[in-house]
């Protein structure tokens, strides 16, 4: 790849420290481990890699398009939907087919600007697709679209596992063995897509995709789920919804969050189709004109049209059937209904304002805000923790005790730095959420809360309280966790407790230093 094709990603301080550790240790480890370290350095040098996972027909590619702001990922069943596609920043828009032998072939976009459904090559030879887009979102995130779970053929599953397990088809300086390849697996964060029916094995499916993250399970640090197609939730199926679709979807998402807990930070309702339509330029002034015309119909006709998709396209009215079919394809009945409500409230609403109203109805703003707080704001810590996890796994796989001791000492020296406490906290969260360290439910909740956000009020479980109340609570909890670590905890629990104690102490110091 030409050097001009890739955006130069800037290390955060923690990622830079891990990169420095890897560089310094390469001459002190075996050739195989050093090759693994070079892979870790490669992963640290690129933006946070977020894999979009979920079951087939859950709307993953539609959400990818909404995230990127361009309808580039194919949403209809075709060859591309059986392949992993990596969307990353580039100075020129282009797509490359990457074959299993490492060779590449340029692929032109189709007339609509999307990746063609038909690749024109034998799919069995293809490892994955690389899409480079001049898109600001991709400066900080590499978005990885995956085949749907539940209906993966063996070849698709193998391709997904290969890419998520290695990231590059070939190491720069020779091939890695399978154990090392698994140890440096690189999808560092997960956006998991569910629909109304969370199945019993969704937790396992989530774990399967995130097992590729350097042997680290998904948790609130690096995983968010969305309840897609929220507009299809039947209000009557959710007690207490009051007949409101969005309230029903929100309540269902809360229940799903409990089912997937603690694998994900949250489950958020979203209507991916509306978000895609509003964010990718699919909604046009002609669509706005058609909606205004629908809004002017008599009440009886409007109500009839909105009863079902068949009636919306088949009932006789002044708006041509093909125009209505186009609206239905891009917005579904729920989106059309919300747009008509916006026009009723403001008959003179412009096409741009109507597009924004549609976007607001999709729930995408909340999803993006959560992704910012969980992924972007923590990208440096997530990448650094992933890098350290991979380094430790590589050394364990080598079986060399001397090598293991040298690397362990270097990691402990790094973690002893005051600025590295965030890595200790991420490690503690991973230990608790993965079940590696068992704790009472109330303490697990507290660990998740204190490590799950950067907002001090939320960390302390006291949002909206006065600074003095926060100061007193932080000091009280710091003392409690120190006592627990010394007198009530098992050795494994004590390791976590000391980290939580230190976190509360740092929060207390931060609050009191404000004067």
SEPA-835649 format. One record per residue (C-alpha): residue in one letter; chain; x, z, y. Coordinates in pm, 1 decimal. Layout:
N
 rest kette     east       up    north
    a     A        X        Z        Y
...
END
This chain:
515
 rest kette     east       up    north
    x     A      0.0      0.0      0.0
    x     A    126.5    -76.6    345.0
    x     A    211.3    231.5    547.1
    x     A    -15.4    114.7    827.0
    x     A   -320.3    132.6    603.3
    x     A   -323.8    510.6    571.7
    x     A   -395.1    761.5    846.4
    x     A   -110.1   1008.5    891.1
    x     A   -257.5   1343.7    795.3
    x     A   -118.2   1653.6    966.0
    x     A    -42.7   1957.8    753.7
    x     A   -200.5   2288.5    847.4
    x     A     39.5   2585.0    852.7
    x     A    -50.2   2707.8    503.0
    x     A    -33.1   2361.7    346.4
    x     A    299.7   2306.1    520.0
    x     A    430.9   2632.6    374.3
    x     A    328.2   2528.7     22.8
    x     A    483.7   2184.9     75.4
    x     A    806.5   2352.6    186.1
    x     A    797.5   2571.1   -125.7
    x     A    757.4   2265.2   -351.4
    x     A   1038.1   2078.7   -176.7
    x     A   1272.8   2374.7   -199.8
    x     A   1204.7   2434.3   -570.1
    x     A   1239.7   2075.2   -695.8
    x     A   1611.9   2111.4   -763.5
    x     A   1557.9   2440.4   -949.9
    x     A   1307.3   2317.5  -1210.2
    x     A   1301.5   2065.7  -1492.8
    x     A   1252.3   1695.1  -1428.9
    x     A    896.8   1709.3  -1567.5
    x     A    800.8   2001.9  -1343.2
    x     A    967.7   1835.0  -1045.0
    x     A    755.5   1524.5  -1107.3
    x     A    448.8   1747.0  -1096.4
    x     A    569.7   1901.6   -771.2
    x     A    595.8   1553.3   -620.9
    x     A    231.6   1495.4   -710.8
    x     A    139.9   1824.5   -542.6
    x     A    332.0   1714.5   -231.4
    x     A    138.0   1387.8   -234.2
    x     A   -192.3   1574.9   -247.0
    x     A    -87.1   1803.4     36.0
    x     A     -5.2   1498.1    248.6
    x     A   -356.6   1349.2    245.5
    x     A   -689.8   1479.3    384.7
    x     A   -907.3   1718.2    187.7
    x     A  -1053.8   1534.9   -111.2
    x     A  -1428.2   1600.0   -152.9
    x     A  -1591.6   1473.5   -470.8
    x     A  -1965.5   1398.2   -458.0
    x     A  -2103.8   1481.6   -801.7
    x     A  -2445.4   1506.2   -961.0
    x     A  -2681.4   1352.5  -1210.1
    x     A  -2765.3    984.9  -1225.6
    x     A  -3030.9    879.7   -970.7
    x     A  -2982.2   1201.4   -772.9
    x     A  -2896.4    997.5   -463.3
    x     A  -2521.3   1060.9   -448.0
    x     A  -2427.6    722.0   -304.7
    x     A  -2706.5    742.4    -46.4
    x     A  -2558.5   1072.6     72.4
    x     A  -2209.4    923.3     75.9
    x     A  -2337.3    649.6    306.9
    x     A  -2502.0    907.0    532.6
    x     A  -2181.9   1113.0    544.8
    x     A  -1968.4    811.7    631.3
    x     A  -2226.0    661.7    867.7
    x     A  -2219.4    321.5    704.3
    x     A  -2412.8    171.7    414.5
    x     A  -2102.6     82.8    215.9
    x     A  -2155.9    257.7   -121.4
    x     A  -2392.7     57.5   -344.8
    x     A  -2708.1    254.7   -425.9
    x     A  -2863.7     15.8   -678.0
    x     A  -2754.5     23.6  -1040.6
    x     A  -2462.3   -212.8  -1088.7
    x     A  -2100.9   -227.8  -1201.5
    x     A  -1982.1    -18.5   -906.9
    x     A  -2210.1    271.5   -991.9
    x     A  -2017.2    316.2  -1317.1
    x     A  -1690.0    355.0  -1128.0
    x     A  -1526.1    619.5   -916.0
    x     A  -1485.2    501.2   -556.7
    x     A  -1256.1    673.0   -307.7
    x     A  -1347.6    631.2     59.3
    x     A  -1056.3    705.4    289.8
    x     A   -937.8    627.8    638.9
    x     A   -761.3    298.6    703.0
    x     A   -667.6     94.0   1008.2
    x     A   -838.5   -211.8    856.5
    x     A  -1165.0   -213.6    660.1
    x     A  -1090.4   -329.4    307.7
    x     A  -1160.6   -258.9    -59.8
    x     A   -917.1   -271.1   -349.6
    x     A   -991.8   -283.5   -721.1
    x     A   -733.4    -65.8   -895.9
    x     A   -672.1   -161.9  -1258.7
    x     A   -551.9     66.0  -1535.7
    x     A   -210.1    -98.5  -1532.6
    x     A   -163.8     -6.8  -1166.3
    x     A   -217.3   -354.7  -1025.3
    x     A   -462.5   -407.8   -742.3
    x     A   -692.0   -684.5   -628.4
    x     A   -857.9   -721.2   -289.6
    x     A  -1236.7   -722.2   -293.2
    x     A  -1436.3   -864.1      0.0
    x     A  -1736.6   -672.2    129.8
    x     A  -2070.1   -840.6     74.2
    x     A  -2270.8   -994.4    358.1
    x     A  -2429.4   -657.0    442.9
    x     A  -2094.2   -480.6    470.2
    x     A  -2125.8   -294.3    140.0
    x     A  -1908.2   -298.1   -170.0
    x     A  -2046.1   -577.3   -392.4
    x     A  -2248.2   -468.0   -693.4
    x     A  -2071.4   -738.6   -899.2
    x     A  -1693.0   -702.8   -891.7
    x     A  -1616.0  -1038.2  -1046.8
    x     A  -1370.8   -882.1  -1295.0
    x     A  -1392.1   -718.0  -1637.1
    x     A  -1504.8   -360.5  -1561.6
    x     A  -1324.0   -222.8  -1865.5
    x     A   -992.2   -308.3  -1699.3
    x     A  -1079.5   -116.3  -1381.3
    x     A   -957.5    236.1  -1310.5
    x     A  -1141.6    286.1   -980.5
    x     A  -1205.4    140.2   -635.9
    x     A  -1025.5    230.5   -313.4
    x     A  -1221.1    170.1      8.5
    x     A  -1040.3    198.1    341.9
    x     A  -1262.0    229.4    648.7
    x     A  -1191.8    271.1   1018.9
    x     A  -1419.9    571.2   1030.3
    x     A  -1351.9    893.5   1221.0
    x     A  -1513.0   1112.9    951.2
    x     A  -1252.5    995.4    700.1
    x     A   -962.6   1112.0    914.8
    x     A  -1021.7   1463.7    782.2
    x     A  -1201.6   1404.9    450.8
    x     A  -1150.4   1166.5    162.9
    x     A  -1493.6   1120.1      3.6
    x     A  -1499.6   1042.4   -369.3
    x     A  -1821.5    889.6   -506.5
    x     A  -1864.0    935.9   -881.9
    x     A  -2082.0    800.3  -1164.1
    x     A  -2390.3   1007.9  -1236.2
    x     A  -2374.7   1290.0  -1487.5
    x     A  -2612.0   1284.5  -1780.9
    x     A  -2598.4    908.2  -1833.8
    x     A  -2226.6    846.6  -1826.9
    x     A  -2107.4    603.4  -2089.6
    x     A  -1777.2    696.0  -2249.9
    x     A  -1579.9    442.9  -2045.9
    x     A  -1725.9    567.0  -1715.5
    x     A  -1652.9    927.6  -1810.8
    x     A  -1295.6    840.5  -1901.9
    x     A  -1241.7    660.2  -1571.2
    x     A  -1380.7    954.9  -1375.1
    x     A  -1167.6   1202.2  -1567.7
    x     A   -856.5    989.5  -1525.2
    x     A   -892.2    953.7  -1150.3
    x     A  -1002.3   1308.5  -1077.2
    x     A   -728.6   1429.6  -1304.8
    x     A   -447.5   1236.5  -1147.7
    x     A   -543.5   1096.7   -807.1
    x     A   -280.6    825.0   -833.1
    x     A   -252.8    581.9  -1118.3
    x     A    121.5    633.9  -1141.5
    x     A    348.6    903.7  -1011.3
    x     A    605.7    777.7   -765.2
    x     A    888.7    874.2   -995.2
    x     A    757.5    830.0  -1346.8
    x     A    450.2    925.2  -1547.3
    x     A    327.3   1280.6  -1589.6
    x     A    237.2   1413.3  -1930.8
    x     A   -133.4   1494.5  -1986.0
    x     A    -86.6   1870.3  -1935.5
    x     A     97.0   1819.6  -1607.5
    x     A   -154.5   1556.3  -1497.7
    x     A   -433.9   1809.1  -1551.5
    x     A   -239.0   2075.5  -1366.1
    x     A   -214.6   1867.6  -1049.2
    x     A   -573.0   1743.9  -1062.7
    x     A   -682.9   1684.2   -713.5
    x     A  -1049.0   1691.4   -609.3
    x     A  -1020.0   1997.9   -390.1
    x     A  -1383.5   2042.3   -287.8
    x     A  -1721.9   1949.1   -430.7
    x     A  -2054.0   1836.7   -282.5
    x     A  -2293.1   1873.2   -575.1
    x     A  -2626.1   1689.3   -560.5
    x     A  -2932.3   1826.7   -736.8
    x     A  -3297.1   1724.5   -735.0
    x     A  -3602.6   1937.8   -808.2
    x     A  -3522.9   2018.6  -1169.9
    x     A  -3198.7   2215.8  -1201.1
    x     A  -3125.4   2195.0  -1571.8
    x     A  -2977.0   2470.0  -1778.1
    x     A  -2651.9   2278.5  -1810.3
    x     A  -2612.6   2199.0  -1438.6
    x     A  -2372.3   2490.8  -1404.7
    x     A  -2165.2   2344.2  -1685.5
    x     A  -2189.2   1997.7  -1532.7
    x     A  -2064.8   2137.1  -1204.1
    x     A  -1781.2   2312.9  -1383.7
    x     A  -1693.7   1989.4  -1565.7
    x     A  -1641.4   1799.9  -1242.9
    x     A  -1457.7   2084.2  -1075.9
    x     A  -1236.6   2161.0  -1372.9
    x     A  -1035.9   1875.1  -1227.7
    x     A   -949.3   2089.6   -927.4
    x     A   -619.5   2218.9  -1062.8
    x     A   -784.1   2446.6  -1322.4
    x     A   -985.1   2620.4  -1048.9
    x     A  -1358.0   2665.0  -1100.0
    x     A  -1604.8   2573.2   -829.4
    x     A  -1700.3   2859.7   -604.2
    x     A  -1828.1   2935.5   -255.2
    x     A  -1486.2   2850.8   -116.6
    x     A  -1490.1   2485.9   -221.4
    x     A  -1840.0   2385.6   -333.4
    x     A  -2170.7   2317.6   -157.0
    x     A  -2485.7   2181.6   -321.7
    x     A  -2772.6   1987.9   -169.1
    x     A  -3129.9   1953.6   -290.7
    x     A  -3174.4   1581.6   -229.7
    x     A  -3507.7   1398.9   -204.1
    x     A  -3659.2   1712.2    -54.5
    x     A  -3960.9   1509.6     56.1
    x     A  -4066.4   1466.7   -308.3
    x     A  -4118.0   1841.5   -360.9
    x     A  -4487.0   1913.1   -416.9
    x     A  -4581.5   2200.9   -182.4
    x     A  -4842.5   2328.5   -427.7
    x     A  -4570.1   2379.2   -687.8
    x     A  -4392.8   2639.4   -471.8
    x     A  -4585.0   2961.0   -410.5
    x     A  -4582.5   3070.7    -49.3
    x     A  -4500.3   2730.4     97.7
    x     A  -4830.9   2710.8    281.3
    x     A  -4865.1   2343.6    191.3
    x     A  -4559.1   2246.1    396.9
    x     A  -4318.8   2006.7    224.4
    x     A  -4003.6   2118.5    403.8
    x     A  -4079.9   2488.9    359.6
    x     A  -4141.8   2424.7    -10.2
    x     A  -3808.3   2239.6    -38.6
    x     A  -3626.1   2518.2    144.9
    x     A  -3775.3   2782.6    -83.0
    x     A  -3688.3   2576.4   -391.4
    x     A  -3331.8   2533.0   -262.3
    x     A  -3302.1   2911.6   -231.9
    x     A  -3410.3   2951.1   -593.9
    x     A  -3159.9   2686.2   -702.2
    x     A  -2887.0   2864.6   -510.1
    x     A  -2956.9   3171.1   -723.6
    x     A  -2936.0   2958.1  -1040.5
    x     A  -2606.9   2797.6   -939.6
    x     A  -2460.6   3112.4   -789.8
    x     A  -2172.0   3181.6   -754.2
    x     A  -2059.0   2826.7   -825.6
    x     A  -2167.0   2701.4   -483.4
    x     A  -2171.0   2841.6   -131.2
    x     A  -2527.9   2727.2    -72.6
    x     A  -2798.9   2480.1   -171.7
    x     A  -2940.3   2293.1    127.1
    x     A  -3248.9   2067.5    132.2
    x     A  -3190.3   1713.2    255.5
    x     A  -3361.7   1375.3    250.7
    x     A  -3067.4   1145.8    187.5
    x     A  -3264.4    824.8    235.7
    x     A  -3374.5    925.0    587.5
    x     A  -3023.6   1038.3    673.6
    x     A  -2877.0    710.5    547.5
    x     A  -3132.6    504.3    742.2
    x     A  -3072.7    695.6   1065.8
    x     A  -2693.5    725.0   1040.4
    x     A  -2594.6    380.4    919.0
    x     A  -2777.3    154.2   1165.2
    x     A  -3046.5     61.0    913.5
    x     A  -3316.4    175.9   1156.0
    x     A  -3371.3   -103.5   1410.4
    x     A  -3573.2   -158.7   1726.5
    x     A  -3803.3   -380.9   1517.0
    x     A  -3869.2    -81.3   1291.0
    x     A  -3949.1    128.7   1596.5
    x     A  -4191.5   -138.3   1720.9
    x     A  -4364.0   -147.9   1380.8
    x     A  -4400.5    229.9   1378.6
    x     A  -4549.8    223.3   1727.6
    x     A  -4797.6    -37.9   1605.1
    x     A  -4887.9    180.6   1306.2
    x     A  -4937.0    475.8   1539.3
    x     A  -5197.3    278.6   1733.3
    x     A  -5414.2    221.4   1425.0
    x     A  -5739.6    414.1   1395.6
    x     A  -5713.4    753.7   1228.6
    x     A  -5898.1    653.6    911.4
    x     A  -5667.2    355.4    848.0
    x     A  -5354.8    560.4    918.5
    x     A  -5462.9    837.1    684.2
    x     A  -5541.2    584.1    411.1
    x     A  -5202.9    415.0    443.8
    x     A  -5019.6    745.4    406.9
    x     A  -5201.6    844.8     86.5
    x     A  -4966.2    650.2   -143.5
    x     A  -4694.0    387.6   -148.1
    x     A  -4931.7    132.9   -302.7
    x     A  -5190.4    184.7    -30.6
    x     A  -4924.8    177.6    241.3
    x     A  -4811.0   -170.9    140.2
    x     A  -5137.8   -306.6      1.8
    x     A  -5407.9   -190.0    242.9
    x     A  -5517.5   -442.0    502.4
    x     A  -5409.9   -363.6    857.6
    x     A  -5257.0   -525.8   1165.6
    x     A  -4897.0   -455.6   1059.8
    x     A  -4773.9   -721.6    812.0
    x     A  -4730.7   -602.4    452.8
    x     A  -4366.9   -715.6    433.7
    x     A  -4284.0   -512.5    745.2
    x     A  -4447.3   -206.8    591.0
    x     A  -4255.3   -264.4    265.9
    x     A  -3930.1   -261.8    460.6
    x     A  -4020.8     64.7    632.5
    x     A  -4118.6    219.8    300.0
    x     A  -3789.0    119.4    140.9
    x     A  -3586.8    274.5    422.6
    x     A  -3798.7    581.8    501.8
    x     A  -4051.3    659.8    226.6
    x     A  -4394.0    791.4    318.1
    x     A  -4268.0   1129.9    436.3
    x     A  -4026.3    975.8    684.1
    x     A  -4289.1    734.8    811.4
    x     A  -4532.6   1022.2    857.2
    x     A  -4276.2   1224.9   1053.0
    x     A  -4198.3    924.4   1272.6
    x     A  -4567.3    876.2   1348.5
    x     A  -4592.8   1245.2   1443.2
    x     A  -4302.3   1197.3   1685.2
    x     A  -4479.4    899.0   1842.5
    x     A  -4805.3   1094.7   1867.7
    x     A  -4618.4   1369.5   2053.4
    x     A  -4449.0   1118.0   2285.0
    x     A  -4613.8    773.6   2287.2
    x     A  -4336.8    635.9   2506.7
    x     A  -4054.5    749.0   2276.4
    x     A  -3766.3    499.9   2265.8
    x     A  -3614.1    350.6   1951.3
    x     A  -3301.8    564.5   1996.5
    x     A  -3499.7    885.6   2038.2
    x     A  -3714.3    793.1   1738.2
    x     A  -3401.5    740.5   1529.1
    x     A  -3281.0   1087.2   1629.8
    x     A  -3617.9   1235.6   1535.5
    x     A  -3590.1   1071.7   1194.3
    x     A  -3238.4   1209.9   1152.6
    x     A  -3361.1   1557.7   1250.1
    x     A  -3631.5   1527.7    983.0
    x     A  -3367.9   1455.5    716.2
    x     A  -3196.0   1796.0    726.3
    x     A  -2858.8   1620.2    746.5
    x     A  -2747.2   1810.8   1056.0
    x     A  -2758.4   2138.5    861.4
    x     A  -2566.3   1983.6    573.4
    x     A  -2294.5   1851.5    806.0
    x     A  -2269.2   2188.3    980.8
    x     A  -2227.9   2364.2    645.3
    x     A  -1967.8   2113.2    533.0
    x     A  -1778.2   2180.5    854.4
    x     A  -1783.4   2556.5    799.1
    x     A  -1706.0   2544.9    426.7
    x     A  -1474.9   2242.6    404.4
    x     A  -1323.7   2127.7    732.9
    x     A  -1268.6   2471.3    883.8
    x     A  -1102.3   2587.2    560.5
    x     A   -929.6   2263.9    465.2
    x     A   -581.0   2405.5    520.8
    x     A   -650.8   2712.1    307.4
    x     A   -832.0   2514.5     36.8
    x     A   -551.0   2259.8     11.1
    x     A   -281.3   2527.7     13.1
    x     A   -461.5   2732.9   -253.7
    x     A   -511.0   2418.7   -462.4
    x     A   -143.5   2337.5   -425.9
    x     A    -32.6   2684.6   -532.7
    x     A   -272.6   2674.9   -826.5
    x     A   -124.7   2345.0   -937.1
    x     A    232.6   2473.4   -898.5
    x     A    154.1   2779.9  -1111.3
    x     A    -19.2   2567.8  -1376.3
    x     A    274.5   2327.2  -1392.4
    x     A    521.3   2609.3  -1449.6
    x     A    301.6   2773.1  -1713.8
    x     A    283.8   2440.4  -1893.1
    x     A    661.3   2401.5  -1892.8
    x     A    713.5   2713.5  -2106.8
    x     A   1050.3   2782.5  -1937.2
    x     A   1067.6   3156.1  -1861.4
    x     A   1350.7   3125.0  -1613.5
    x     A   1169.4   2848.0  -1429.8
    x     A    849.8   3052.9  -1432.4
    x     A   1029.3   3355.4  -1281.4
    x     A   1192.4   3153.2  -1002.1
    x     A    866.7   2987.0   -904.5
    x     A    668.6   3311.2   -932.8
    x     A    913.1   3488.9   -701.7
    x     A    893.4   3204.9   -448.6
    x     A    512.7   3214.9   -451.9
    x     A    507.7   3593.4   -409.5
    x     A    744.6   3564.5   -112.9
    x     A    513.5   3308.5     46.1
    x     A    205.2   3522.6    -13.7
    x     A    378.9   3827.2    136.1
    x     A    371.5   3661.9    478.8
    x     A     95.4   3805.7    702.9
    x     A    -39.7   3459.2    780.0
    x     A    -86.5   3392.2    406.7
    x     A   -354.2   3657.1    362.9
    x     A   -618.2   3381.4    363.8
    x     A   -462.9   3252.0     42.4
    x     A   -486.1   3597.3   -113.4
    x     A   -852.3   3610.0    -15.1
    x     A   -922.2   3264.9   -159.7
    x     A   -748.7   3372.7   -480.5
    x     A   -961.8   3689.2   -496.2
    x     A  -1279.2   3486.0   -445.4
    x     A  -1178.4   3249.8   -724.0
    x     A  -1103.4   3538.1   -961.2
    x     A  -1442.6   3695.9   -897.2
    x     A  -1656.8   3380.8   -897.9
    x     A  -1493.8   3242.8  -1211.5
    x     A  -1552.2   3569.3  -1395.7
    x     A  -1181.1   3623.6  -1451.8
    x     A  -1226.9   3962.9  -1285.1
    x     A  -1552.7   4138.5  -1367.3
    x     A  -1707.7   4361.9  -1100.2
    x     A  -2049.0   4521.3  -1035.4
    x     A  -2299.0   4281.7   -879.9
    x     A  -2310.5   4461.7   -544.4
    x     A  -1931.7   4441.6   -510.0
    x     A  -1931.5   4074.8   -610.1
    x     A  -2185.8   4012.5   -333.7
    x     A  -1960.7   4189.4    -85.0
    x     A  -1651.3   3995.9   -188.2
    x     A  -1842.4   3668.3   -156.6
    x     A  -1972.8   3766.6    185.7
    x     A  -1646.1   3885.5    334.7
    x     A  -1460.4   3581.0    205.0
    x     A  -1733.9   3324.4    247.1
    x     A  -1741.8   3280.1    623.8
    x     A  -1526.1   3306.7    936.2
    x     A  -1803.1   3475.2   1140.0
    x     A  -1719.4   3845.5   1169.7
    x     A  -2082.0   3956.5   1190.4
    x     A  -2170.7   3766.4    874.3
    x     A  -1854.4   3884.3    698.2
    x     A  -1960.0   4243.2    759.7
    x     A  -2322.4   4177.7    675.3
    x     A  -2421.1   4284.9   1027.2
    x     A  -2506.1   3969.9   1223.5
    x     A  -2626.7   4046.6   1574.3
    x     A  -2489.4   4403.6   1580.9
    x     A  -2277.3   4546.1   1861.2
    x     A  -1900.3   4526.3   1854.6
    x     A  -1875.9   4904.8   1818.2
    x     A  -2102.0   4895.6   1512.5
    x     A  -1886.4   4619.4   1363.8
    x     A  -1567.6   4817.0   1435.1
    x     A  -1702.2   5129.5   1265.0
    x     A  -1832.4   4939.8    962.8
    x     A  -1508.1   4743.9    914.3
    x     A  -1305.4   5064.2    918.8
    x     A  -1545.5   5241.0    681.3
    x     A  -1538.8   4952.8    429.1
    x     A  -1160.2   4921.3    455.3
    x     A  -1130.6   5287.6    357.7
    x     A  -1382.4   5254.0     75.2
    x     A  -1206.3   4955.9    -82.6
    x     A   -867.4   5127.6    -54.2
    x     A  -1007.0   5430.2   -239.8
    x     A  -1168.1   5207.9   -501.1
    x     A   -841.2   5020.5   -554.7
    x     A   -654.6   5348.0   -608.0
    x     A   -901.3   5556.9   -807.6
    x     A  -1201.9   5367.0   -945.4
    x     A  -1083.7   5018.0  -1031.8
    x     A   -932.8   4858.2  -1339.2
    x     A   -591.8   4697.9  -1276.8
    x     A   -756.0   4354.9  -1238.0
    x     A  -1023.1   4491.8  -1003.9
    x     A   -756.6   4677.0   -806.9
    x     A   -582.6   4347.6   -735.8
    x     A   -900.5   4212.7   -576.7
    x     A   -982.6   4543.0   -405.1
    x     A   -649.0   4556.7   -224.1
    x     A   -714.3   4207.6    -85.0
    x     A  -1064.9   4303.7     32.5
    x     A   -929.1   4624.8    189.6
    x     A   -669.6   4422.9    376.7
    x     A   -938.2   4176.4    492.0
    x     A  -1151.2   4454.6    637.4
    x     A   -846.1   4607.8    804.4
    x     A   -758.3   4274.7    967.6
    x     A  -1119.0   4237.2   1086.0
    x     A  -1102.4   4589.7   1234.4
    x     A   -774.0   4510.7   1407.0
    x     A   -915.8   4183.6   1541.4
    x     A  -1219.8   4363.1   1684.9
    x     A  -1026.0   4651.0   1840.1
    x     A   -761.4   4420.9   1991.6
    x     A  -1031.0   4262.1   2208.7
    x     A  -1028.3   4573.6   2422.0
END
